[in-house]
């Protein structure tokens, strides 16, 4: 487990995060993460501090599922499969659990990756 810390030169934007990795039986593993972003601008922007968490479960070295949630009620779920070292397919869904109509959205995604 580590705790990376990042900031800009004025310390207006700071981020502290942590990631936990746990190997399980049968080549499976679990990854959990938390991050905290502190925003402090001199401008009139309405920034606030953000807290988010994510969780991923790897069935093996090729297939995983993941989820995330933050303090703005945004959440996501997804899955990814590597066919080999060059090709992968991922699917996902993102939305917001808030009753606020300005925050309401639904994003469906399908991504195919080819790397050489």
C-alpha positions in Angstrom: 0.0 0.0 0.0 1.3 3.4 -0.9 0.2 7.0 -0.5 1.2 9.2 -3.4 0.9 13.0 -2.9 0.8 15.5 -5.8 0.5 19.3 -5.8 1.1 22.3 -8.0 3.6 25.0 -7.3 1.1 27.2 -5.4 -0.4 24.3 -3.4 -3.8 25.3 -4.9 -4.5 21.7 -6.1 -3.4 18.8 -3.9 -4.1 15.2 -4.3 -3.5 12.3 -1.8 -4.3 8.8 -2.9 -3.8 5.2 -1.9 -4.1 1.9 -3.6 -4.3 -1.5 -2.0 -3.4 -4.7 -3.9 -4.4 -8.2 -2.6 -3.5 -11.4 -4.4 -6.1 -14.1 -4.0 -6.1 -17.8 -4.7 -6.2 -19.1 -8.3 -4.4 -16.1 -9.9 -7.2 -13.7 -8.9 -6.6 -10.4 -7.3 -8.3 -7.4 -5.8 -7.4 -3.7 -6.1 -9.0 -1.0 -4.0 -8.2 2.7 -4.2 -9.1 6.0 -2.5 -8.2 9.5 -3.5 -8.8 13.0 -2.1 -8.4 16.2 -4.2 -8.2 19.6 -2.5 -9.0 22.6 -4.7 -8.2 26.1 -3.4 -8.2 28.6 -6.3 -7.9 32.4 -6.1 -10.5 32.7 -8.9 -14.3 32.8 -8.5 -14.7 29.1 -9.6 -16.9 27.0 -7.4 -14.4 24.2 -6.7 -14.8 21.9 -3.8 -12.9 19.0 -2.4 -13.4 15.6 -4.0 -13.3 12.2 -2.4 -13.5 9.1 -4.6 -13.1 5.3 -4.4 -12.7 2.5 -6.8 -12.6 -1.3 -6.7 -11.4 -3.8 -9.3 -11.6 -7.6 -9.2 -9.4 -9.6 -11.6 -10.6 -13.0 -12.4 -7.3 -13.8 -14.0 -4.6 -11.9 -16.0 -7.0 -11.3 -18.9 -10.5 -10.4 -17.4 -11.5 -7.9 -14.8 -14.6 -6.0 -13.5 -14.5 -2.6 -11.8 -16.6 0.0 -10.1 -16.1 3.5 -8.7 -18.0 6.1 -6.7 -17.3 9.7 -5.6 -18.8 12.3 -3.3 -20.6 14.0 -6.2 -22.6 10.8 -6.5 -21.0 9.8 -9.8 -20.5 6.1 -10.2 -19.3 3.7 -12.9 -19.1 0.0 -13.5 -17.1 -1.7 -16.2 -15.4 -4.9 -17.5 -12.3 -5.5 -19.5 -10.9 -8.5 -21.3 -7.5 -8.9 -23.0 -7.6 -11.3 -25.9 -3.8 -11.3 -26.0 -0.9 -8.8 -25.5 -2.1 -6.7 -28.4 -6.0 -6.6 -28.3 -8.5 -5.7 -25.5 -12.2 -5.0 -25.3 -13.8 -3.0 -22.5 -17.4 -2.0 -21.7 -18.7 0.4 -19.2 -21.5 2.5 -17.8 -21.3 5.8 -15.9 -24.1 7.8 -14.2 -25.0 10.0 -11.3 -27.2 8.9 -8.3 -28.2 12.5 -7.5 -31.7 13.8 -7.9 -30.3 17.0 -9.3 -31.3 17.3 -13.0 -28.0 19.2 -13.8 -26.1 16.2 -12.6 -28.1 13.5 -14.3 -26.3 11.7 -17.1 -25.9 8.2 -18.6 -22.8 7.2 -20.5 -22.4 3.8 -22.1 -19.0 2.9 -23.6 -17.4 0.2 -25.6 -13.7 0.4 -26.4 -11.5 -1.8 -28.5 -7.7 -1.3 -28.0 -5.0 -2.4 -30.3 -1.4 -1.8 -29.3 1.8 -2.9 -31.1 
